[in-house]
Amino acid sequence: MNRFLFIGTLIFLLGAPGCFRYSLKDVSIPPEVKTIRVSYLDNKSTYINPQLSPQLTDRLRQKINNQTRLTQIQGDDAHYDITGYISGYNFTTAGISDNRSATNRLTVTVHIKVLNRLDEKKNIEADVSRSFDFDANISITQAESQLSETILKNLSDEIFNRIFSNW
């Protein structure tokens, strides 16, 4: 009976990929890559959350340190050189109820560049964007406070996966 439950669950999960958020991404770093530099992710968006840049930079550095074998250096000779900036920090209405805004959405976009000094054909330049919904009855400051940890985790995960995953 347990085998049938397992197989049924597996078929269900594989058959409905759009309904669930899952991660099958593996870290893929060529063995010759030994060092990395993560430069400060500046905030160039029109609305600036002054805490986001330093916290996101630190979170990404910690994630790379904890989940890869790469040594972080400050010199210009790192095998991977990651630069970038927060390019968007926008608030929009996400849901309306009784002709009033019920849900708002914060969308944060980070533009990243990865210079691969060992193989320039594998350089990366991409925008990573995530949206976060919050109740329209709270202020932007309150929403930022409530969403801070989620924003940092999701964006650092998304950037990390974009850099180190094969897909």
Secondary structure, 3 states (H helix, E strand, C coil): CHHHHHHHHHHHHHHCHHHCCCCCCCECCCCCCCEEEECCCEECCCCCCCCHHHHHHHHHHHHHHHHCCCEECCCCCCCEEEEEEEEEEEEEEEEEECCEEEEEEEEEEEEEEEEECCCHHHCEEEEEEEEEEEECCCCHHHHHHHHHHHHHHHHHHHHHHHHHECC
